[in-house]
Amino acid sequence: MDAAYLSAFAALAGSTVGGFTSLAASWLTQRVQVSAQRLAHDVSTREDLYREFIEEASKSFADALEHTEVDVAKVVGLYALVSRMRVVSSQRVVEQADMVMQLIMETYRAPNRTIVDVAESIKSSGLDPLRKFSDACRDEFRERVVSRARLR
């Protein structure tokens, strides 16, 4: 074989290997970026949903403390938020949201409370109707981030 052919073949082989390496690096970088963007969007969507539920549930709970008649529009709106959670959230988050809904409905059925009654409930039992829901949401976020990090 002629030396010129050998040099040309070596140059082509080197260019091919370099091109494939560059292509593989670009593909891998793009894949990691898309995965990170997907995770960020997923987290943002859930944060918005959970924030909206917490705000509406808080308002409904306060209304239930003061009234015995159910504000149907608010309760239906809360059930709609829980249904959206059923699509995207873990079972634990949905169960805790259901428990919040039950508490709100039970509070509507109970006699009205004064601010003194509420203060006593907080003092004696640490009344925080959304605590377990918030904890479940935080745990879900941690689990998703950790499981996505393991997949990489």
LOTI-672645 format. One line per 5 residues: number of its first residue (from 0); for each residue x, y, z of N, C-alpha, C, O, CB. Coordinates in steps of 0.2 Angstrom, whole numbers, padded with zeros to 4 digits. Glycine has a CB too. Example, Ala and Ser with C-alpha at 12.3 -4.5 7.8 and 13.67 -1.06 7.14 Angstrom:
# residues 2
0) 0066 -0028 0039 0062 -0022 0039 0066 -0016 0039 0071 -0017 0042 0057 -0022 0045  0064 -0011 0035 0068 -0005 0036 0064 0000 0039 0067 0006 0040 0070 -0003 0029
END
This chain:
# residues 152
0) 0004 -0006 0000 0000 0000 0000 0004 0006 0000 0010 0006 0003 -0005 0000 0006  0002 0011 -0004 0006 0017 -0004 0005 0021 0002 0000 0021 0005 0004 0021 -0011  0011 0025 0004 0011 0029 0010 0005 0035 0010 0003 0037 0015 0018 0032 0011  0004 0037 0004 -0001 0042 0003 -0008 0040 0005 -0012 0043 0008 -0001 0045 -0004  -0009 0034 0002 -0016 0031 0004 -0016 0030 0011 -0022 0031 0014 -0017 0024 0000
5) -0011 0027 0014 -0011 0026 0022 -0012 0032 0026 -0016 0033 0030 -0005 0023 0024  -0009 0038 0024 -0010 0044 0027 -0017 0047 0026 -0020 0049 0031 -0005 0049 0024  -0020 0046 0020 -0027 0049 0018 -0032 0044 0022 -0036 0047 0025 -0028 0048 0011  -0031 0038 0023 -0035 0034 0027 -0035 0035 0034 -0040 0035 0037 -0033 0026 0025  -0029 0036 0037 -0028 0038 0044 -0032 0045 0045 -0035 0046 0050 -0021 0039 0046
10) -0031 0050 0041 -0034 0056 0041 -0042 0055 0041 -0046 0058 0046 -0032 0061 0036  -0045 0051 0037 -0052 0050 0036 -0054 0047 0043 -0060 0049 0045 -0054 0046 0030  -0051 0042 0045 -0053 0038 0051 -0053 0043 0057 -0057 0043 0061 -0048 0032 0052  -0048 0047 0058 -0047 0052 0063 -0053 0057 0063 -0056 0058 0068 -0041 0055 0063  -0055 0059 0057 -0060 0064 0056 -0067 0061 0058 -0071 0064 0061 -0061 0067 0049
15) -0068 0054 0056 -0074 0051 0057 -0075 0050 0065 -0080 0051 0068 -0074 0044 0054  -0069 0047 0068 -0070 0046 0075 -0071 0053 0079 -0075 0053 0084 -0063 0043 0078  -0068 0058 0077 -0069 0065 0080 -0076 0067 0079 -0079 0070 0084 -0064 0070 0077  -0079 0066 0073 -0086 0068 0072 -0091 0064 0076 -0095 0067 0079 -0087 0067 0064  -0090 0058 0076 -0094 0054 0080 -0094 0056 0088 -0099 0056 0091 -0093 0046 0080
20) -0088 0057 0090 -0087 0059 0097 -0091 0066 0098 -0094 0067 0104 -0079 0060 0099  -0090 0070 0094 -0093 0077 0095 -0101 0076 0094 -0104 0079 0098 -0091 0082 0089  -0103 0072 0090 -0110 0070 0089 -0113 0067 0096 -0118 0069 0098 -0112 0066 0083  -0110 0062 0098 -0112 0059 0105 -0112 0064 0110 -0116 0064 0114 -0107 0053 0106  -0107 0068 0111 -0107 0073 0116 -0112 0078 0116 -0116 0080 0121 -0100 0077 0116
25) -0114 0080 0110 -0119 0085 0109 -0126 0082 0110 -0130 0085 0114 -0119 0087 0102  -0127 0075 0108 -0133 0072 0110 -0134 0071 0117 -0140 0072 0120 -0133 0065 0106  -0129 0069 0121 -0129 0068 0128 -0131 0074 0131 -0135 0074 0136 -0123 0065 0130  -0128 0080 0130 -0129 0086 0133 -0136 0088 0132 -0139 0090 0136 -0124 0091 0130  -0139 0087 0126 -0145 0089 0124 -0150 0085 0128 -0155 0088 0130 -0147 0088 0117
30) -0149 0079 0129 -0153 0074 0132 -0154 0076 0140 -0159 0076 0143 -0151 0067 0132  -0148 0078 0143 -0148 0080 0150 -0152 0087 0151 -0155 0088 0156 -0141 0081 0152  -0151 0091 0146 -0154 0098 0146 -0162 0097 0146 -0166 0100 0150 -0152 0102 0141  -0164 0093 0141 -0171 0091 0141 -0174 0088 0147 -0180 0090 0149 -0173 0087 0134  -0170 0083 0150 -0173 0080 0156 -0173 0085 0162 -0178 0085 0165 -0168 0074 0158
35) -0168 0090 0162 -0169 0095 0167 -0174 0100 0166 -0178 0102 0171 -0162 0099 0168  -0176 0101 0160 -0181 0106 0159 -0188 0103 0160 -0192 0106 0163 -0181 0108 0151  -0188 0096 0159 -0195 0092 0160 -0196 0092 0168 -0201 0093 0170 -0194 0085 0157  -0191 0091 0171 -0191 0090 0179 -0193 0097 0181 -0198 0097 0186 -0185 0088 0182  -0190 0102 0179 -0192 0109 0182 -0199 0111 0180 -0202 0114 0184 -0187 0114 0178
40) -0201 0109 0174 -0208 0110 0172 -0213 0106 0177 -0218 0109 0179 -0209 0109 0165  -0211 0100 0178 -0216 0096 0182 -0216 0098 0189 -0221 0099 0192 -0213 0089 0182  -0210 0100 0192 -0210 0103 0199 -0214 0110 0199 -0218 0111 0204 -0203 0104 0201  -0213 0114 0194 -0217 0120 0194 -0225 0119 0193 -0228 0123 0197 -0215 0125 0188  -0227 0115 0189 -0234 0113 0188 -0237 0111 0195 -0242 0113 0197 -0235 0108 0183
45) -0233 0106 0198 -0236 0104 0205 -0236 0109 0210 -0240 0110 0214 -0231 0098 0207  -0231 0113 0210 -0230 0119 0215 -0236 0123 0214 -0239 0125 0219 -0224 0123 0215  -0238 0125 0208 -0244 0129 0207 -0250 0126 0209 -0254 0129 0212 -0244 0131 0199  -0251 0119 0208 -0257 0116 0210 -0258 0115 0217 -0263 0117 0220 -0257 0109 0207  -0252 0114 0221 -0252 0113 0228 -0253 0120 0231 -0257 0120 0236 -0246 0110 0230
50) -0250 0125 0229 -0251 0132 0231 -0259 0134 0231 -0261 0136 0236 -0247 0137 0228  -0261 0133 0225 -0269 0134 0224 -0273 0130 0229 -0278 0133 0232 -0271 0133 0217  -0272 0124 0230 -0276 0120 0234 -0275 0122 0242 -0280 0123 0245 -0273 0112 0234  -0269 0124 0244 -0268 0126 0250 -0271 0133 0252 -0274 0134 0257 -0260 0127 0252  -0271 0137 0247 -0274 0144 0248 -0282 0143 0248 -0285 0146 0252 -0273 0149 0242
55) -0285 0139 0244 -0292 0138 0243 -0294 0134 0250 -0300 0135 0252 -0294 0135 0237  -0291 0129 0251 -0292 0125 0257 -0292 0129 0264 -0296 0128 0268 -0288 0119 0258  -0287 0134 0264 -0287 0138 0270 -0293 0143 0270 -0296 0143 0276 -0281 0142 0270  -0295 0145 0265 -0301 0150 0265 -0307 0146 0266 -0311 0148 0270 -0302 0153 0258  -0308 0140 0264 -0314 0136 0265 -0314 0134 0272 -0319 0133 0275 -0314 0130 0261
60) -0308 0132 0275 -0308 0130 0282 -0310 0136 0287 -0314 0135 0291 -0301 0127 0284  -0307 0142 0285 -0309 0147 0289 -0317 0149 0288 -0320 0150 0293 -0305 0154 0287  -0319 0148 0282 -0327 0149 0281 -0331 0144 0285 -0336 0145 0288 -0328 0149 0274  -0328 0138 0285 -0332 0132 0289 -0331 0133 0297 -0336 0131 0300 -0328 0125 0287  -0326 0137 0299 -0326 0138 0306 -0332 0143 0308 -0334 0143 0314 -0319 0141 0308
65) -0333 0148 0304 -0338 0153 0305 -0345 0151 0303 -0350 0155 0305 -0336 0159 0302  -0346 0147 0298 -0353 0145 0296 -0354 0138 0296 -0350 0134 0296 -0353 0148 0288  -0361 0136 0296 -0363 0129 0296 -0365 0128 0289 -0366 0122 0287 -0368 0128 0301  -0367 0133 0285 -0369 0132 0278 -0363 0131 0273 -0359 0136 0273 -0374 0137 0276  -0363 0126 0269 -0357 0125 0265 -0357 0130 0259 -0362 0131 0256 -0357 0117 0262
70) -0351 0132 0258 -0350 0137 0252 -0349 0132 0246 -0343 0130 0245 -0345 0142 0252  -0354 0130 0242 -0354 0125 0237 -0349 0126 0232 -0345 0122 0230 -0361 0124 0234  -0348 0132 0230 -0343 0134 0224 -0336 0133 0227 -0332 0130 0223 -0344 0141 0222  -0335 0135 0233 -0328 0134 0235 -0326 0126 0236 -0321 0124 0234 -0327 0137 0242  -0331 0122 0239 -0330 0115 0240 -0329 0112 0233 -0325 0107 0232 -0336 0112 0244
75) -0333 0113 0228 -0333 0110 0222 -0326 0112 0218 -0323 0108 0215 -0338 0112 0217  -0324 0118 0219 -0317 0120 0217 -0312 0116 0220 -0307 0114 0216 -0316 0128 0218  -0312 0115 0226 -0307 0111 0230 -0307 0104 0227 -0302 0101 0226 -0308 0111 0237  -0313 0101 0226 -0313 0094 0223 -0310 0094 0216 -0307 0089 0215 -0321 0092 0223  -0311 0099 0213 -0308 0099 0206 -0300 0099 0207 -0297 0096 0203 -0310 0106 0202
80) -0298 0103 0211 -0291 0103 0212 -0288 0096 0215 -0283 0094 0212 -0289 0108 0218  -0292 0093 0219 -0290 0086 0221 -0290 0081 0215 -0286 0077 0214 -0295 0083 0227  -0295 0082 0211 -0295 0078 0205 -0289 0079 0200 -0287 0074 0197 -0302 0079 0201  -0287 0085 0200 -0281 0087 0196 -0275 0083 0199 -0271 0081 0195 -0280 0094 0195  -0275 0083 0205 -0269 0080 0209 -0269 0072 0208 -0264 0069 0207 -0270 0081 0217
85) -0275 0069 0207 -0276 0062 0206 -0272 0060 0199 -0269 0055 0198 -0283 0060 0205  -0272 0065 0195 -0268 0064 0188 -0261 0064 0189 -0257 0060 0185 -0271 0069 0183  -0258 0069 0193 -0251 0070 0193 -0247 0069 0199 -0241 0069 0199 -0250 0077 0191  -0251 0067 0205 -0248 0067 0211 -0247 0060 0214 -0251 0055 0211 -0252 0071 0216  -0243 0059 0219 -0243 0052 0222 -0249 0051 0226 -0253 0055 0227 -0236 0052 0227
90) -0250 0044 0227 -0256 0042 0231 -0256 0045 0238 -0261 0047 0240 -0256 0034 0232  -0250 0046 0241 -0250 0049 0248 -0253 0057 0248 -0256 0059 0252 -0243 0049 0251  -0251 0060 0243 -0253 0067 0242 -0260 0068 0241 -0264 0072 0244 -0249 0071 0236  -0263 0063 0237 -0270 0063 0236 -0274 0061 0242 -0279 0064 0244 -0272 0058 0230  -0271 0056 0246 -0275 0054 0252 -0275 0060 0257 -0280 0061 0260 -0271 0048 0255
95) -0269 0064 0258 -0269 0069 0262 -0274 0075 0260 -0277 0078 0264 -0262 0072 0263  -0274 0076 0254 -0279 0081 0251 -0286 0079 0253 -0290 0083 0254 -0278 0082 0243  -0288 0072 0252 -0294 0070 0254 -0296 0071 0261 -0301 0072 0263 -0295 0062 0252  -0291 0070 0265 -0292 0071 0272 -0293 0078 0274 -0297 0079 0278 -0285 0068 0276  -0290 0083 0271 -0291 0090 0271 -0298 0091 0270 -0302 0095 0273 -0286 0094 0267
100) -0301 0088 0264 -0308 0089 0262 -0313 0087 0267 -0318 0090 0268 -0309 0086 0255  -0311 0081 0270 -0315 0078 0275 -0316 0083 0281 -0321 0084 0284 -0313 0071 0277  -0310 0085 0283 -0310 0090 0289 -0314 0096 0287 -0318 0098 0292 -0303 0092 0290  -0313 0099 0282 -0317 0105 0280 -0325 0103 0280 -0329 0107 0283 -0315 0107 0273  -0327 0097 0277 -0334 0096 0278 -0336 0094 0285 -0342 0096 0287 -0335 0089 0273
105) -0332 0091 0289 -0334 0090 0296 -0334 0096 0300 -0339 0097 0304 -0329 0085 0299  -0330 0101 0298 -0330 0108 0301 -0336 0112 0300 -0339 0115 0304 -0324 0112 0300  -0339 0111 0293 -0345 0114 0291 -0351 0111 0295 -0355 0115 0297 -0346 0113 0284  -0351 0105 0297 -0356 0101 0300 -0356 0103 0308 -0361 0103 0311 -0356 0094 0299  -0350 0105 0310 -0350 0106 0318 -0352 0113 0319 -0353 0118 0314 -0342 0106 0320
110) -0354 0115 0325 -0356 0122 0327 -0351 0127 0326 -0345 0125 0325 -0358 0122 0335  -0353 0133 0324 -0348 0138 0323 -0344 0139 0329 -0345 0138 0335 -0352 0145 0322  -0338 0141 0327 -0333 0143 0333 -0331 0150 0333 -0331 0154 0328 -0326 0138 0331  -0329 0152 0339 -0327 0159 0340 -0319 0159 0339 -0316 0154 0339 -0329 0162 0347  -0316 0165 0339 -0309 0165 0338 -0306 0162 0345 -0300 0160 0344 -0307 0173 0338
115) -0309 0163 0350 -0307 0160 0357 -0307 0152 0356 -0302 0149 0358 -0311 0162 0363  -0312 0149 0353 -0312 0142 0352 -0306 0140 0348 -0303 0135 0349 -0319 0140 0349  -0305 0143 0343 -0300 0142 0338 -0293 0142 0341 -0289 0138 0340 -0300 0146 0331  -0292 0148 0345 -0286 0148 0348 -0285 0143 0353 -0279 0140 0354 -0286 0155 0352  -0290 0141 0357 -0289 0135 0361 -0288 0128 0358 -0284 0124 0360 -0296 0134 0366
120) -0291 0127 0352 -0289 0121 0348 -0282 0121 0346 -0279 0116 0346 -0294 0121 0342  -0280 0127 0344 -0273 0127 0341 -0268 0126 0347 -0263 0122 0346 -0271 0134 0338  -0270 0129 0353 -0265 0128 0359 -0265 0121 0361 -0260 0118 0363 -0268 0133 0364  -0271 0118 0361 -0272 0111 0364 -0270 0105 0359 -0266 0101 0361 -0279 0110 0367  -0271 0106 0353 -0270 0101 0348 -0266 0103 0343 -0264 0098 0338 -0277 0098 0346
125) -0263 0109 0343 -0259 0111 0337 -0263 0111 0330 -0260 0108 0325 -0253 0106 0337  -0269 0113 0330 -0273 0113 0325 -0269 0116 0318 -0268 0122 0318 -0279 0117 0326  -0268 0111 0314 -0265 0113 0307 -0267 0109 0302 -0264 0103 0301 -0257 0113 0308  -0273 0110 0299 -0276 0105 0295 -0272 0104 0288 -0274 0099 0285 -0283 0108 0293  -0268 0108 0287 -0264 0107 0280 -0257 0104 0282 -0253 0103 0277 -0264 0113 0276
130) -0255 0103 0288 -0248 0101 0289 -0246 0094 0286 -0241 0094 0283 -0248 0100 0297  -0250 0089 0287 -0249 0082 0284 -0249 0083 0276 -0245 0079 0273 -0254 0077 0286  -0253 0087 0273 -0253 0088 0266 -0247 0091 0264 -0244 0089 0259 -0260 0092 0264  -0245 0096 0267 -0239 0100 0265 -0233 0095 0266 -0228 0095 0262 -0238 0106 0270  -0232 0091 0271 -0227 0086 0272 -0227 0081 0266 -0222 0080 0264 -0228 0083 0279
135) -0233 0079 0264 -0233 0074 0259 -0231 0077 0252 -0227 0074 0248 -0240 0071 0258  -0232 0083 0251 -0230 0087 0245 -0223 0087 0245 -0219 0086 0240 -0233 0094 0244  -0220 0090 0251 -0213 0090 0251 -0209 0084 0250 -0204 0083 0247 -0211 0093 0258  -0211 0078 0253 -0208 0072 0252 -0209 0070 0245 -0204 0067 0242 -0212 0067 0257  -0214 0071 0242 -0215 0069 0235 -0210 0073 0230 -0207 0070 0226 -0222 0071 0232
140) -0209 0079 0232 -0204 0083 0228 -0197 0080 0229 -0193 0079 0224 -0204 0090 0230  -0195 0078 0235 -0189 0075 0236 -0188 0069 0233 -0183 0068 0230 -0188 0074 0244  -0193 0065 0233 -0193 0058 0230 -0192 0059 0222 -0188 0055 0219 -0199 0054 0232  -0195 0063 0219 -0195 0064 0212 -0188 0066 0210 -0185 0064 0205 -0200 0069 0209  -0185 0071 0214 -0179 0074 0212 -0173 0069 0213 -0169 0068 0208 -0177 0080 0216
145) -0174 0065 0218 -0169 0059 0219 -0170 0054 0214 -0165 0052 0212 -0170 0056 0226  -0176 0052 0213 -0177 0046 0208 -0174 0049 0201 -0172 0045 0197 -0184 0044 0207  -0175 0055 0199 -0173 0058 0192 -0165 0058 0192 -0162 0056 0187 -0176 0065 0191  -0162 0060 0198 -0155 0060 0198 -0152 0053 0197 -0147 0052 0194 -0153 0063 0205  -0156 0048 0200 -0153 0041 0199 -0153 0039 0192 -0149 0035 0190 -0157 0036 0204
150) -0158 0041 0188 -0159 0039 0182 -0154 0041 0177 -0153 0038 0172 -0166 0041 0179  -0151 0046 0179 -0145 0049 0175 -0139 0045 0175 -0134 0047 0172 -0144 0056 0176
END
